[in-house]
Amino acid sequence: MSSQRPIDAAGKASAMMELPFGHPLARDGAGVDGRVRTSGDPPVPPELALKFLKEGNQRFVDGKPQSTKVDSIMRKELDREGQAPHTAIIGCADSRCPLETLFDTLPGDIFVLRNAGNTCTHAEGSMVGSLEFCTGKLGSRLIMVLGHTKCGAVYGATNAYIAAKRQEAPVTSALEGLLFDLAPVADKALQDSVEAVAAHAVRVNVFHTVDFLLKHSAPIREKVRSGQVEIQGGLYHLDTGKVEFMGRSPKQEEILKSIDALTLPPSMTREGGRTLGYGPAARGTYGVRTTADAPVSAEDALKMLKAGNERFAVGAPLAKHATLKMREALVSHGQAPHTAILGCADSRVPVDTVFDAMPGDLFVLRNAGNTCTHAEGSMVGSLEFCAGKLGSKLIMVMGHTQCGAIAGATKTYLANKEGKGSKSAGSALEGLLIGLSDVAEQANQELGPGVEESKLISHTVRVNVFRSIEFLLTYSEPLRALVKSGNLEIQGGIYHLETGRVEFLGHAPTQAEVPASDFTLPPSVKGLPVRTTTDGPMPSVEALQILKDGNKRFVTGETLAGNVTNGMRKALVKEGQAPLAAIVGCADSRAPLETVFDAMPGDIFVLRNAGNTCTHAEGSVVGSLEFCIGALGTKMVMVLGHTACGAIKGATATHLQLKAGNKPKVTKALDALLQGLSVVASKAADELGPNATEEQIVNHTIKLNVFHSIEFLLQYSPLIREKVAAGEVEIQGGVYDLESGEVEFLGRCPTQDTLLKSGAALPPSLA
């Protein structure tokens, strides 16, 4: 489509100024030529943009819209070339109709801002900054402030003003400044109709906003002076759909003549911010906040963050370097930050700068990924100190766009998902990324399959903010208590590197559920206790989950076991052990099974031999497990094989020799062991078929051997068989991956139900 445009980009802007309506490039804003406006189009003169709006509104009124079809080509062109709206419009959120529909425009034709009352009240920096961006960066040359009849915001403000006047009370309405302009009419309404005042207020409010823009935006004011930009007002009549175009503000010339210097919106100045409730109640007794100043509520602290960030985003910061006296005051009186912030070390700019804060205003914590992963005690303890000792009422967890840590974690998750990544940490950074990959997994589940990696990373940033909030609430009893009592707010935010603005996310969606947690310490701080007979037997379901959780900690490098005290050892001697699981493992597995499952002494009853088998160890293995189940009360038994098992490799080689007609000599116990295990390798080879490689047979034999051992236990131990049949004991299998450290939990033996009917009373070697 772009190739059909008749003049090149360099000549578009100047040519457009002279183009008559109907020229191929002077499209009518309704998209009748099938194109959307992009940055490849020249700017539209204000009078032509106004013509587009009028004609579009007439089509809307007549019920003959033309901008109803938007296809993928249009969307792709807007994405590729960027938007170039011909008009920026401040409308009302209460106007019942999308402004694009009201003016029958295509996507990209108009730049829409909406809030209650189409005003700049409580949105000054945002509105002014957005319009400066639109008229500067995007090249729009017409700004319209559009009110509408029956405006709930203005009617409500009018009623509040009239009521206050009748009671001779102070006026606190959000539209107080607007209503003061209506004082003569309002006074008449004390005896006359409030409806008439409100209807008039809607019109006055439109020009009140226009005047505000002219007074408080030097870039817009200068563009209006030079004729580059036009600002006009309009009124949308809800009953007819017709827009009444009201033209320029009656005060425009007066404002343009009287104001020359740069002026900022009132809320963005320190004094004005305090007056309007955006800035701090005071700069502090000593110029900075100290303990000599009153505490700041969470609501006020949030307002201060928003106002400060707006000043930073538009390049009008007010914070100054601390003087010697300020520094001395912070030392002698102590700090009293209004907000604690957990931010990311990768955010490219100091957090204090992002919020235009003075020294002492914020208590800042930063790490890669604004997370508690691998920093649980440090982060939680620091925030407990700030909220408890220093009295801060607000905690903000702040992520940011293009986060390197989250991008790395997302890539780690995707690689592991495809089986191409390492699940074990080779460095502290890898451990961090593996720990954060769970967040990427949650984000992927929320977005669904097939999502683009960039979108997944962006959503993971958001999920990670809430995950950190949830962690704080789950594992900190002091923070939970403060939140429950209303003395603390924990909220989230995302700092957008591209714009400098912070997107305030509010509470975590699960906040109402999390305070029910009964955890008192983060996992890494709490550590693990030892189990003794005083704890009683543990159900198999819980035992299996503990094994899974422990292995996950082992894989990610977040192990908790250790720090065995003298008291723990004495308790194991005095009270006796009560292992949560019995495990038959392989002597060749390279790692203690307690380490693989991040278990404390006494947690696991470990049996190990070459090949995790009962072959040539029948009585020993069976008798040991019967003791563990019977005398110690253990409910969970696991047979654990492992990858690259030397015994299974030898057994497979023995099978292949036998298959080739070469019967190996049995001259030592190992030969007998391998020959006994070769039966399992033979079964694996039969299942895989004649084309299976030796490596494939080995890998399959490892799994079959796990179940082979389980089958032996069920077949030849009446005690184990009875306990399993009664549901008192669970026997499952697993394979430990030497490379990743991860255990694949295989579940029950497929033949369990059949084997429970066995009548054998003893292993063959004992019978």
Residue, then its C-alpha position, 0 to 999 in steps of 0.5 A: m500500500s505504501s508504494q502507491r503513495p505518489i510523493d516521497a517522504a521528504g516532500k510529503a510534509s511541505a506538499m501536504m500544506e498545499l494539498p486540496f481536499g480530495h488529493p490522493l494524499a489528503r485522505d478524509g480520515a474515514g479511510v475511504d481509500g482503504r488506508v490507515r494513517t502512518s508515519g509515512d504520511p505527512p502532517v495534516p493541517p488543523e483546518l483539514a483535521l477539523k474537517f475530517l472530524k466534522e465529516g466523520n461525526q456526520r456519518f456517525v449521526d447519519g448511521k453511515p460509518q465507513s471505517t468499519k473494516v480493519d484488516s491485518i494489512m492495516r494493523k501490520e502497516l501501523d505496527r511497521e511504520g508507526q502512527a501519525p494521528h491527525t488529531a489528539i482528543i481529550g474526552c470523557a470516560d463517561s461519554r458512552c461512546p468510543l471517540e473513534t466511533l464518534f468521529d468514524t475514524l480508522p485506527g491511528d487517525i486520532f490520539v485519544l486520552r480519556n478521564a472523568g470530566n475530560t479535565c487535567t485535574h489529578a492527571e496534569g502531568s500525564m495529560v500535558g505530557s501525552l499531548e506534548f508527545c502527540t504534537g511533538k513526536l507524532g506530528s498532530r496539529l489539532i488538539m480537541v477537548l471534548g465534553h459531553t452533555k449530562c456529564g456525571a463528573v461535572y454534575g457531581a462536582t456542581n452539586a458538591y459546590i452548591a451544597a458547600k455554598r449553601q452550608e458555607a462550608p469549604v469547597t473540596s471538590a476535585l473541580e473546585g477551580l472550574l466551579f470558581d469560574l462559575a461563581p456568578v451562575a452558581d450563586k444564582a442557582l442557590q435560588d434557581s435550577v442546579e441543572a442549569v448550572a451543571a449544563h453550563a459547567v460542562r461547557v465552561n469545563v471544556f475551555h477550562t481544560v483548553d486554558f490549562l494546556l495553554k498556561h502550563s505547557a510551553p511546547i504546546r503554547e509555542k506551537v499555538r503561537s506559531g500556528q503549528v497547532e490549533i486547540q479547540g473545544g467541542l461538546y458531544h450531545l448524547d441524545t443526538g450523537k452530534v458534536e457541537f464544535m465550539g472553536r477556540s477558547p475565548k481566553q486564548e489570545e489573553i493567555l498567549k500574550s500574558i505568559d512567556a516563561l516556562t510554567l509546569p502543571p501545579s501538581m508537578t511543582r513542590e508547593g502545588g503538589r502539596t496543595l493538590g494532594y500529590g506531593p509530600a505534606a511537607r519537605g521535612t523539618y530539616g529539608v529531608r524526611t527524618t524521624a522528626d516528621a510525622p508518618v506518611s500514610a500508604e495513600d499519600a506515599l503512593k501519590m508522592l511516588k506517582a507525582g515524582n515519577e511524572r516529574f521525572a518522565v517529563g524532565a522537570p525534577l525538583a529533588k535537590h542534592a542533600t546539603l550538609k545540614m540535611r545529611e547531618a539531620l539524617v544522621s542525628h535524627g534518623q531516616a523515616p522513608h515513606t516507601a520501601i522499594l524492591g527494584c531490579a539492579d538492571s533498571r539502568v537508573p537509580v530508583d530515587t531518580v525515577f521517583d524524583a525523591m530526596p535522600g531519606d524519602l525511599f528505602v531502596l533494595r535492588n537485585a537482579g530480577n527484583t526477586c526474593t530468589h536466592a536472597e530470601g532472608s536478606m530481602v524479607g528481613s530488610l523490608e521487615f526492618c523498614a516497615g517495622k522499625l522505620g515505620s514505612k507504610l508502603i512497600m513497592v515491588m518494581g520490575h521494569t521492561q527489557c529486564g535482562a534477568i527475566a529475559g534470561a529466565t524465560k530463555t532458560y525455561l523455554a530451553n528446558k521445555e524443549g529439553k535443550g537446557s541444563k536444569s542444574a546450576g553451574s554458577a550463581l547466575e544459572g541458579l538465579l535464572i533456573g529459580l526464576s524460570d518458574v515465573a516464566e512457566q506461570a506466565n506461559q500458562e497464562l498466555g497459552p501455547g504459541v505465544e511470541e518470546s518477546k510477549l512472554i518475557s513482557h508478561t513474565v516481568r508482570v508475573n514476577v512482580f506479583r510473585s515477589i509480593e506473594f512471597l513477602l506475604t507468604y513467608s513474613e509474619p510481621l509483614r502479614a500482620l501489618v497488612k492485615s491491620g491496615n498499617l502497610e500496603i504492598q503494591g507492584g509497579i513496572y518501570h517502562l525504560e522507553t518512556g520513564r513512566v512507572e505503571f502502577l499495578g496495585h495489589a497482587p491478585t492473590q493478596a486476599e488469599v495469601p495472608a492466611s499463610d502460617f509460615t513464619l520464616p522464608p525457607s532458606v532462613k528457617g532451614l529443616p528440622v530432623r524427624t524423630t519418632t515423636d513426629g509420628p508416621m508420615p503419609s505416603v502422599e506427603a512423603l512423596q511431595i517432600l522428596k519432589d520438593g527436596n529434589k527441586r531444591f537440589v536441582t536449582g541450588e537452593t538446598l536447605a538441609g544442613n546445619v545439623t546441631n548437637g541437639m538434633r543428633k541427640a534427639l535422633v539417638k534419644e527418640g529414634q528415627a522415623p524416616l519419611a521414606a525408604i529408598v533402594g538406590c544404586a551404589d554408582s549414583r555419584a551422590p548421597l541420596e540424602t543430598v539428591f533429595d535435600a534431606m536431613p539426617g534420619d529423613i531417609f532410610v537408604l539402601r544402596n547396591a550396584g544396580n539398585t536391585c534385589t538380585h544376589a541381595e534378596g534377603s538383605v534388601v527385603g528384610s531391611l525394608e520390612f524392618c523400616i516399614g514394620a518397626l519404623g512405620t515408614k509409609m513410602v518406599m522408592v526404588l531409584g535407578h540413575t542414568a549412565c548406570g555402570a551395572i546396567k551397562g555391564a548387564t546390557a553388554t552381557h545380554l548382547q554377548l549371550k545373544a551372539g552365542n558367547k556365554p561369558k564366564v562367571t568367575k567372580a560375584l560381579d559376573a554373576l550380578l551382571q548375568g542376573l541383570s541381563v534378564v532385564a536387559s533382554k526384556a528391554a531389547d525385546e520391547l525396543g525391537p531388533n533395530a535398537t542401539e546398545e545405548q537405547i537398550v541401556n536407557h530402557t533397561i534402567k527404567l525396566n530394572v526399577f520396576h523389576s526390583i519393585e516387582f520382586l519386593l511385591q512378589y516375595s515379601p508378604l509384609i510389603r504386599e499386605k501393607v500396599a494392598a491395604g493402602e498403608v504403604e506406597i511403592q514407586g520408582g524413579v530415575y535420577d539424571l546424573e547430568s541435571g540432578e533431576v529425578e524422574f518420578l515413574g510412579r507405581c509399577p504397571t504390574q502392581d495389581t497382579l503382583l498383589k495376588s502373589g502367594a510367595a512367602l520368602p525370596p527364592s534364596l531364602a526359601 
